[in-house]
């Protein structure tokens, strides 16, 4: 009888590509996938995945765990829109925090060997001079970061009280094939590709000097698996992703070169961390992470894929929970 892994968010970027990797590289495992298809697409899901169209908050989640008894759980499902999160607080906490609590309960009750949770650099807030190290205190500046920080703390409590093993990963700016480029509020590289495909300028908030590190999704897949199976990854918090920093304007220039053309438009500054550069040594030492794909090479692969995608309606939030203070470009 095969062992199983359970992947939430299996129709999204990391979940879909990780499922592909598992099916190609770990044939001794069945892959169970959960997604409510609110931010991902069924076309992303590998046909070998045993798929459940389900919200992670659903009471039906219990039955999936009891039926398949996963050895490892990879919890990728989330709505990662930092800038939007102050205007959709209730949705943010339900989608990120309450869903994770349901996953944690199921992991405890079904003796899952290790829970892998993808958190976010947003838990660091401003960090120290824009540098984010795993030992720093959590100090988020937006509700999305607050939700993810609370999830991390709940998992740590579940470990202490119930013996749940875990590894918390903090990815940063992951991009690549199977990304949702139709969401107006998240994934800046995908947003730019959507704009260019629709003959619109690339939007930059503020002056574009903000600094970020970008991570090609395929570079992260084997390290994610290692986070589940390596003893040294047990009960660790690990930044995972690219090792080179770029300004937002530099990354836009790189994409413009890849696409062959493109114009920029600068919009009002939003409430965000200016410089967000994570340390990467721990991911290399523990998870064997290798930064194999530079930004231009990764964008070339993603751009080829993006041009082959069907025309889809763009996701736009129909009604915000809070209108006060919302940026003009989201009104």
N, C-alpha and C positions, 0 to 999 in steps of 0.2 A: 504494500500500500504506500502510495506517494505521500511525502510530507507536503504541506501547503504553506504558501505565504499569502497574506491578505494585503492588498494595496487600496487605500482610499484615494480618491481623486485620480482614478485610473484613466480618465478621459482628458486630463490636463497634461501640461508639458512634462513635468518630472514623472508623474505616475505612468503616463503612456509610454514614455521612453524607457523607464525602468522595467515595465512589464515586457517590452520588446527584448530588453537585455536578459531578463530572467528566462524567457522562453528560448532564447538562442543559446544561453550559457549554462543554465541550470535545469536540464530536462528532467531531473529527478524530483522536481517540485511542480505541483499544480499551482496555478496563479488564480487567486480569487480577486476580482476587482469590484469596487463599489464607487459609484459616482451618480449624482443627481442630474448631471448634464446641464447644470446652470452656468458653468463656465468652461466646459469642455465639450467635445463633440464625439459622437459614437464612431465616426470614421477614424478617430485616433486610437481606438481600442483594438488591440491585437485579437484576431478571431479565436485564438487559443485560450483567451482569458475566460474564465467562468464569471460572467458579469451579472451584477445586480444594480438596477436603477433605483437608487435609494439615497435618502438624506442620512447623513451620519447621526443626526439627532433622533432618527426613527426608532421606535420600540422594536421594529422588525430586525434591527441589527443583531439583537441577542440571538435570534434564530440562525442567522448566517454563521456566527461564531460557533454555536453549538453543533451545527451541521458539519462544518469543515475543520474545526479544531486547528486553526493556524498555528504553526510553529513560531513564525515571526509576523509582526504586523508593521507595515510601513504607512504611517498616517501623513499623507501629503495634502489631503483635502483642506482647502481654505480659500477665503476671498481676500487676496492680498492687495488691497488698495489703501496704502497708508494715507495718502493725501485726502482721499474721500472719506475715510473712517470717522472723522469728527461730525460728518453730516449724515451718517447712517449708523449711529451708535448701537441701537437695538439689534439691527441685522448683524453688525460686526461681532457683537458678543455672542449672539446665538450661533452664528455660522462658525466662529472660531473657538470660543471657549466652551459653550455647552456641548457642541458636537464632540470635542476632545474628551470632555468628562464622560460621555457615553462610551467612547472608544476605550478609555482607561478602565471603566467598570467591566466591560466585556473582556478585556485582557486579563484582569485580575481573576474573574470568575472562570475563565477557561484556560488558566495556567499557560498563557503565552510566554515563550521563553525570553523574548525581548521585544519591546516596543521601540520603533524608530520614529521619532517625531521631528518633522521639519518645522523649525521655528523661523526666526528672522533677525536680521541685524537691527531691526527697529527696537528691539529690547534694550539696546545700548543707549538710545537717545543720542546725545552729543558725543559720548565717549570722552576720550582724553586727547584733545588736539586732533580730533577726527580719526584717531586710530582706535580700533575695537579689538580688544583681547578678551579671550573667554573668561578670564578671572575677574573682569570688571563687574561692578554691581549693575544690576538691571535698573535702568533709569529712562524708560520710554517717554516720548513727547507727544504721542498720538494714540488714540484708542486701539488701533490695530496692534501697536507694540505692547500696550497694556494687556490686551487679550492674550497675545502669545507669551508674554512674561508670566501671566497667571497660569497658562497651560503648563509651562515649564515647572513652575512651583508645585502645581497639583501632581504632576508626574513624579517629582522628587518625593513628595509626601506619600504617594502610593508605593513608591519603592521602599521608603523607610518603614511604613506601617504594614504593607501587605507583601513585601518582597518582590514587587514588580521590577524586573530588570529593564533598562532603557539605554538608549543613546539619543541625545538631542543634537540635531544638526542645525546650524544656522547658515543656510545658503545665502548667496548674495547675487542679485541681478542675473539669475539663470535665464538663458535664452537658447533658442534653437528650433529645430524641426518639431512640429506639433504644438507650437505655442499659439495661444489665442491672440490673434492680431486684430480681432474685431471688438475688443473691449476698450472703451474710451478712457478708462481710468487707471490702467495698470500696464506694465511691461513696455517701457519706453521705446525699445528697439522695434517691437511689433507695432506699436502705435505709429511710429514713423513710416514703417513699410506700408501700413494701411493707407496712410495719407498719400504717399507717393503713388500707390496703385490707383488712387482715386483723384489724382491730379490736384492734390492739395499740398501746401507747404508743410515742412517739418516744424512742429511747435517746440519751443524751448521756454521753460519757465524761468524768469529772471534773466541773468546775463550769461548763463551757460558755463560759469566757472566752477559749478558744483563738481565734486570729484567722486567717482564711483569705481569699483572693480566689477568686471563682468565675467560671467562663468558660462562656458559652453556646456550644455546639458550632458552631452555624451562623455565629457571628461569626469563627470560626477557619478556615473552609474556604478562602476565597480567599487569605488569608495563607499557608496551607500550600502552595497551588499556587505562590504567589510565591516561596516558599523553594526551589522546584525550578528555576524559570526565570529568576529575576533574578540578574544577575551579582554584585550587591553582597551577595547572600546566600551566596555561595560560601565554604565553610570557616568559617562563622559558628556561634556558639552563641547562641540567642535564646530568652528567656522569651516565652511567648505565652499571652495570656488576659486575664482581667478586670482592671480598673484600680481597683476599689473593694474595700476590706476590710470584712469582717463578722466578728463573733464567731460561734462555733458556735450559741450561744443565739439571737442575732439572726436567723441564717439559719433556725433552726427556727421562730421566731416568724413569720417571713415565709411559710414554707411552711404553717404552721397557718392563717394568714389566707387563703392561696390555697385550701386544702382546706376551709375553713369550720369546722374543729374539729380537735381533737387534744390529747392530754395528753403530758407529758414525764415521763421517769424518768431519774434521774441514777445512773450506774454508776461503778464504781471507775476511777480514773485509769489510763491506759495510758502506755507509754513512747513519747513522741512529741514533736515540736517544738511549743512553745506558740504561737509567732507565726511565720507563714510568708507574708510579703508580698513578691512579686517586683517588681522594677522592670519597666516596660513600654515605656520610651521607644524601645528598640532595635526592638521589634516594630512600632511605629508608623513609625519612620524608614525601616526597611529593608523590612518586609513589608507596609506600608500597613494594618496592623491598625486596626480601628475597633470600639470597644466600643459596639455599637448596642443591645444587649439587657440591660436591668438585671435584677437577680435576680428580682424579682417577676414581671416579664413573661415571663422564661424559664421560671420555675416554672409559670406558668399554662399555657404551651404543653405542657410536659412532663407536667403533671398531667392535662390533657385526654387525652393519648396513653396515659398509664398506666392510666386508668380503662377504656380500650378493649381492654386486653391480656388474653389468655387466662390462666386460672389455671395457673400452672406450679409444679412442685415447687421448693422453695427449695434452693439449693446449700449444703450443709453438709459440711465436711471430715470424711470418715469416720474417718481416723486421722492424727493429727499425728506428725511425725517426732520432736518434742520435746514432752513433756508438762510438764516441770518449769518452773514459773513462769508457766504459761499462765493467762490471765485467767479468772475464774469464769464469765463470760458466754459463753465459748467452750468450756467443758468439756462 
